[in-house]
C-alpha cells in the first residue's frame, strides 16, 4: 500500500508548458499519484493531444490555453479553472524557452523573450494562483529551475540568468507566502533527453562531454523527475519551503 504522505488524491494540479517533455512527464506523474491535472500551453492542438493521452490512460485531465507572458490571460484562465474545474492545490511553473548564441552577439529580442517567458511567466502564474491559495491557507507551488540556476556554460548566459532568478524567486515566494500556509519550492533538472535538448542529445561531442562531466555518467530521462515533483506536491514536504532540489545526476556536486 502506498504511503498516504505521497498521495495526491482529490487534488488539482496546474502544470504550465505541459504539452510535451518535462512538463508532460510531471503532469502524468502527478496524475498517477491521484491528482486531477490541468495541462497548459499556447498550442491548443498539442495540449489537446496531451490531454487525450492522459484521459485514454484513465486519468482526469483538462486543457488550459494561455501564454504565461500575458498576465491578464494568465489571471483570467486561472480564475476560470477555479470557477469551472476546482480549486488549484498545486501549481508547477514549467513553461520555459532556450536560445543559444555568444553573449556578445546575443539578440536583444531573444534576451527579452527569455526574461518574459522563464521569469515573468513564473511570477504571473505564481501570483495569480497564490491569490486563490492564500485565503484557503494552503497550496503548493513548484518552480522549475535548472543546473543553470547554479552553473554556467558558454552561449547560454541569458538562460542562466533566468534560471538563477527562478531560484531566488522561489525563495522570495516562500518568504512572502509561507506564513499563509503555502509551500514554494523548485526542482532544478540537470541534462535530460527532451525535445528542447534534442540538438545536444544528437551531438556526439556534447553527449560525450556530458557523460564525462556528470557523476552518474549519462543523460537523465524525464520520468526521473516524477519522484521529486510528487514529493514537493504532497504532504511529505509539508515543512520544506524555499528549497531548490537538484535532480542532476550529481553534476552540481562535482568539479
C-alpha positions, 0 to 999 in steps of 0.5 A: 500500500502506498504511503498516504504522505505521497498521495495526491488524491482529490487534488488539482494540479496546474502544470504550465508548458505541459504539452510535451517533455518535462512538463508532460512527464510531471503532469502524468506523474502527478496524475498517477499519484491521484491528482486531477491535472490541468495541462497548459500551453499556447498550442491548443492542438498539442495540449489537446493531444496531451490531454487525450493521452492522459484521459485514454490512460484513465486519468482526469485531465483538462486543457488550459490555453494561455501564454504565461507572458500575458498576465491578464490571460494568465489571471483570467484562465486561472480564475476560470479553472477555479470557477469551472474545474476546482480549486488549484492545490498545486501549481508547477511553473514549467513553461520555459524557452532556450536560445543559444548564441555568444553573449556578445552577439546575443539578440536583444529580442531573444534576451527579452523573450527569455526574461518574459517567458522563464521569469515573468511567466513564473511570477504571473502564474505564481501570483495569480494562483497564490491569490486563490491559495492564500485565503484557503491557507494552503497550496503548493507551488513548484518552480522549475529551475535548472543546473543553470540556476547554479552553473554556467556554460558558454552561449547560454548566459541569458538562460542562466540568468533566468534560471538563477532568478527562478531560484531566488524567486522561489525563495522570495515566494516562500518568504512572502507566502509561507506564513499563509500556509503555502509551500514554494519550492523548485526542482532544478533538472540537470541534462535530460533527453527532451525535445528542447535538448534534442540538438545536444542529445544528437551531438556526439561531442556534447553527449560525450562531454556530458557523460564525462562531466556528470557523476552518474555518467549519462543523460537523465530521462524525464520520468526521473523527475516524477519522484521529486515533483510528487514529493514537493506536491504532497504532504511529505514536504509539508515543512520544506519551503524555499528549497531548490532540489537538484535532480542532476545526476550529481553534476552540481556536486562535482568539479 
